[in-house]
Amino acid sequence: MTRSTTDTDRKHQRPRRGLVWLVLLASVVWAAVAHAEAGPQERATAEALFQDGKRLMGIGKTAEACRKLEESQRLDPRAGTLLALAVCHQKEGRIATAWVEFREALALAKKAGRPDRVALAQKEISAIEPKLPRLAIVVPKESALPGLVLKRDGEEFGRPSWDTAVPVDPGEHDVVASAPDRKSWQVKVSIHEGEEKKVTVPVLELEAKPVASAPPPPPPPAKKPKTLAWVAGGIGVAALGVGTYFGLRAMSKRSSSDDHCHGALCDPQGVELNNQAKSAAVVSNVAFGVGLVGIGVATWLLLTGDSDRRAAGSAQRIHVTAVTGPREAAILIHAPW
């Protein structure tokens, strides 16, 4: 019974031991790969930046020193560089950043068995924590719209961090909220050492959708060409009047010529009166024809319609000329029909 139980325990322990060795092996491999990422040139550059950063920090050029140390840590991450960078950021006033770096350096120092670094990191962490500013971005239930994205200082602020007061560096911080089909909301928050603030995100307003422009109104109906119609009608009436006048004149001259003629023979005056009668008759016929055309055009324009602009232009271009001779007569009308 005892043997059976012992065998069973051993069977359960073997997989666990294998898992532990697998985890340890993976850690060693990961550390080797991470360390191998920095080549000789990068390590040399990182070391030069580290030394230059320490020198600048020693002469009080804190901002320049921090930039050098940041680049050194990026090129070749080291526990000593991280600790120096934390000290630099603390002097620069970025105490929340320094607090995070001191905590990371503390963990690395404990693993490396460096009590001097452990003591330094613990001392600075204890000094910073009471001064840490904390900022909470509160999202009420009604403001938690689908697709809502929060950003603090340009970096996305994940949903698990909502409503939690998190350490931030002293100074001004930019908070932006956005969601699909909503207007973005933005606020700047100024916070000092030891201060705790809350920023409540409101319900984002709906984005105004562009309204389709209304189609242009239809053009007004064309006006009836009363001007041209009346001009054509007036010419027609005038031509009828001229035709009537010359028709009566032709009959009068014909009657007068009869007194000077005997059959087919006429004296000179009778011949002249007869010629004048013929000319008047020709003018009368032409005038009656023009009159009928003018009245017909006027009627057509009133029934079909045209533009006043064309009517005005056409009226200005209509010319009437009477031509008469001893034996013939005519009325010349020029118009752009």
Stockholm file with secondary structure:
# STOCKHOLM 1.0

chainA/1-337         MTRSTTDTDRKHQRPRRGLVWLVLLASVVWAAVAHAEAGPQERATAEALFQDGKRLMGIGKTAEACRKLEESQRLDPRAGTLLALAVCHQKEGRIATAWVEFREALALAKKAGRPDRVALAQKEISAIEPKLPRLAIVVPKESALPGLVLKRDGEEFGRPSWDTAVPVDPGEHDVVASAPDRKSWQVKVSIHEGEEKKVTVPVLELEAKPVASAPPPPPPPAKKPKTLAWVAGGIGVAALGVGTYFGLRAMSKRSSSDDHCHGALCDPQGVELNNQAKSAAVVSNVAFGVGLVGIGVATWLLLTGDSDRRAAGSAQRIHVTAVTGPREAAILIHAPW
#=GR chainA/1-337 SS CHHHHHHHHHHHHHHHHHHHHHHHHHHHHHHHHHHHTSCHHHHHHHHHHHHHHHHHHHTTCHHHHHHHHHHHHHHSCCHHHHHHHHHHHHHHTCHHHHHHHHHHHHHHHHHHTCHHHHHHHHHHHHHHGGGCCEEEEECCGGGCCTTCEEEETTEECCGGGTTCEEECCSEEEEEEEECTTBCCEEEEEEECTTCEEEEECCCCCBCCCCCCCCCCCCCCCCCCCHHHHHHHHHHHHHHHHHHHHHHHHHHHHHHHHHTTEETTEECHHHHHHHHHHHHHHHHHHHHHHHHHHHHHHHHHHHHHCCCHHHHHHHHHTCEEEEEECSSCEEEEEECCC
#=GC SS_cons         CHHHHHHHHHHHHHHHHHHHHHHHHHHHHHHHHHHHTSCHHHHHHHHHHHHHHHHHHHTTCHHHHHHHHHHHHHHSCCHHHHHHHHHHHHHHTCHHHHHHHHHHHHHHHHHHTCHHHHHHHHHHHHHHGGGCCEEEEECCGGGCCTTCEEEETTEECCGGGTTCEEECCSEEEEEEEECTTBCCEEEEEEECTTCEEEEECCCCCBCCCCCCCCCCCCCCCCCCCHHHHHHHHHHHHHHHHHHHHHHHHHHHHHHHHHTTEETTEECHHHHHHHHHHHHHHHHHHHHHHHHHHHHHHHHHHHHHCCCHHHHHHHHHTCEEEEEECSSCEEEEEECCC
//
